[in-house]
Amino acid sequence: MEELPKLYSLPEVAAALNLSPHTIRAFVRQRKLSPLRICRRLLFDSEELAKFIREARVPLQSIAPGVNDPVVLAPEHGPEPARAINCT
């Protein structure tokens, strides 16, 4: 017999993703997530959730452009020239 996939309820998915159940329902309406509907309950397959998480990842550079660029400090007083500080 074929093993059944692990299914997660709406509250479990919301808790795992640190989102509200309302947001998860919005993702379903927007077709970002496709649950199974059994007796009016929304159940989510673990593979579907893994795919959603993979597709939701955003490279760090697009979130915070220039995050690895050196910071240039302007001199506060006096003739001391500005210098670059590498924050990595």
C-alpha positions in Angstrom: 0.0 0.0 0.0 1.2 3.5 -0.9 2.2 5.7 2.0 0.0 8.7 2.5 1.6 12.2 2.4 1.8 14.2 5.6 -0.9 16.8 5.6 -0.9 20.0 7.7 -4.0 22.0 8.8 -4.4 25.7 8.3 -3.4 26.6 11.9 -0.3 24.4 11.7 0.8 26.0 8.4 0.2 29.5 9.8 2.2 28.7 12.9 5.1 27.1 10.9 5.4 30.1 8.6 4.8 32.6 11.4 1.8 34.1 9.5 -1.8 34.5 10.4 -4.4 32.0 9.1 -6.0 34.9 7.3 -2.8 35.4 5.3 -2.6 31.7 4.4 -6.2 31.9 3.1 -5.2 34.9 1.0 -2.3 32.9 -0.5 -4.9 30.2 -1.4 -7.2 32.8 -3.0 -4.2 34.2 -4.9 -3.2 30.6 -5.9 0.2 30.8 -4.3 -0.7 27.7 -2.2 -3.0 24.9 -3.4 -4.5 22.9 -0.5 -6.6 19.8 -0.5 -10.2 20.4 0.6 -11.6 17.6 2.7 -14.9 18.3 4.5 -14.4 22.1 4.1 -11.0 21.8 5.8 -7.9 23.2 4.1 -5.1 20.6 4.3 -1.6 21.3 2.9 0.8 18.7 1.6 4.3 18.9 2.9 5.8 18.9 -0.6 3.5 21.8 -1.6 4.7 23.8 1.4 8.4 23.0 0.6 7.8 24.2 -3.0 6.1 27.4 -1.7 9.1 28.2 0.7 11.6 27.5 -2.1 9.8 29.9 -4.5 9.4 32.6 -1.8 13.1 32.9 -1.1 14.5 36.2 -2.1 18.3 36.8 -2.6 19.7 39.0 0.2 21.0 41.5 -2.4 17.5 42.3 -3.6 16.2 42.9 0.0 19.1 45.1 1.1 21.0 46.4 -1.9 24.5 47.5 -1.0 24.5 45.4 2.2 28.1 44.2 1.5 29.3 47.6 0.2 31.7 49.5 2.4 30.4 52.3 4.5 32.0 55.7 4.0 32.0 57.9 7.0 32.3 61.7 6.5 34.6 63.5 8.9 32.8 65.2 11.7 35.4 68.0 12.4 38.8 68.8 11.2 40.8 67.9 8.1 40.8 64.1 8.6 39.7 62.5 5.3 36.8 60.1 5.1 37.7 56.4 5.2 35.9 53.2 4.1 34.9 50.6 6.7 34.3 47.1 5.5 31.4 45.6 7.5 32.0 42.0 6.5 
